[in-house]
Amino acid sequence: VQLQASGGGLVQPGGSLRLSCVVSGFTLDDSAIGWFRQASGKEREGVSCFNSRGGITYYADSVKGRFTISRDSSKNTVYLQMDGLKPEDTAVYHCAAIPEADILVRPFELCYGYYKMDYRGKGTQVTVSS
């Protein structure tokens, strides 16, 4: 199982980026996926999570209305569309997964349980600066 995040970079405030998380070794149909971020000197934060088996997609309050998580099962890829970027969005962004998710696990529980995710990929740096 592998997760590979990409798409980070340097962007000006107000700009947009789309991160991609390509997964291999399992399919997205029964999985739970989350995007997490960690800024220098700060605790890791669950940005957005979903459970393919059910539940309402979770977004952290800090990104609600600006970020959108989506998936393309045919490409085994999960995206994080980030619009209206702010300097405080600067962080290393990771994706993480539970390939066979429990239907009872709610997405917000996933985003508060980074170390409960079965697999965690390397991150991609996002820097928002003028």
C-alpha positions in Angstrom: 0.0 0.0 0.0 1.3 3.4 -0.9 0.0 7.0 -0.8 1.7 9.7 -2.7 0.8 13.3 -2.3 1.7 15.9 -4.8 0.7 19.3 -6.1 2.1 21.6 -3.4 4.0 24.7 -4.2 4.4 28.4 -3.6 1.2 30.5 -4.1 0.2 34.1 -3.3 -2.6 34.8 -0.8 -6.0 34.4 -2.4 -4.6 31.8 -4.9 -5.5 28.2 -5.5 -3.8 24.8 -5.5 -5.0 21.3 -6.1 -3.3 18.6 -4.2 -3.5 15.0 -5.4 -3.1 11.8 -3.4 -2.6 8.7 -5.6 -3.2 5.5 -3.7 -2.0 2.0 -4.7 -2.6 -1.4 -3.2 -6.3 -0.8 -2.5 -9.3 0.9 -4.0 -11.1 3.9 -2.8 -14.6 2.4 -2.8 -14.4 1.0 0.7 -11.8 3.2 2.1 -11.6 6.2 4.4 -9.2 9.0 3.3 -8.0 12.1 5.1 -5.9 15.1 4.4 -3.8 16.4 7.3 -1.4 19.3 7.6 1.3 20.3 9.9 2.8 23.8 10.0 6.2 24.3 11.5 6.0 24.4 15.3 2.3 23.5 15.3 0.3 20.4 16.0 -1.0 18.3 13.1 -4.5 19.2 12.0 -7.1 17.1 10.2 -8.1 19.2 7.2 -10.7 17.1 5.5 -11.8 13.5 5.7 -14.4 11.2 4.2 -15.5 7.6 4.7 -16.6 6.0 1.4 -18.9 3.8 3.3 -20.9 6.7 4.7 -21.1 9.8 6.8 -20.8 13.5 6.1 -17.5 14.7 4.8 -15.6 16.6 7.4 -13.9 19.9 7.0 -11.9 21.7 9.7 -13.5 25.1 10.5 -10.3 26.8 9.4 -10.8 25.6 5.8 -14.6 25.2 5.5 -15.9 27.0 2.4 -12.5 27.2 0.8 -11.3 23.6 0.5 -13.0 20.8 -1.3 -12.1 17.1 -1.1 -13.0 14.8 -4.0 -12.1 11.5 -5.5 -11.7 9.8 -8.8 -12.0 6.1 -8.3 -10.9 5.3 -11.8 -7.6 7.0 -11.1 -7.3 5.9 -7.5 -6.8 9.5 -6.6 -8.1 11.8 -4.0 -7.9 15.6 -4.5 -7.9 18.5 -2.2 -8.9 21.7 -4.0 -7.7 24.7 -2.1 -9.1 28.1 -3.0 -8.7 31.4 -1.2 -5.4 30.4 0.3 -4.2 32.3 3.3 -0.7 32.5 4.8 -1.9 30.4 7.7 -2.6 27.5 5.3 1.2 27.2 4.9 2.1 23.6 6.0 3.2 20.2 4.9 0.1 18.4 3.7 -0.3 14.6 4.0 -2.9 12.1 3.0 -3.7 9.0 5.0 -6.0 6.1 4.6 -7.9 3.2 6.1 -8.4 0.8 3.1 -11.2 -1.2 4.6 -13.1 1.4 6.6 -15.6 0.5 9.3 -19.0 1.9 8.2 -19.6 3.3 11.7 -16.5 5.5 11.7 -17.5 9.0 11.2 -15.4 11.3 9.1 -14.7 13.8 11.9 -13.3 10.9 13.9 -10.9 10.2 11.1 -9.6 13.7 11.1 -9.0 13.6 14.8 -7.3 10.2 14.6 -4.2 10.6 12.4 -2.3 7.8 14.1 -5.4 5.5 13.8 -5.1 5.7 10.0 -3.6 2.5 8.7 -1.4 4.1 6.1 0.1 7.6 6.0 2.0 9.0 3.0 4.8 11.5 2.7 3.7 15.1 2.5 3.8 17.9 0.0 4.8 21.5 1.0 2.3 24.3 0.5 3.6 27.8 1.0 1.2 30.8 0.9 3.2 34.0 0.7 3.4 37.3 -1.2 
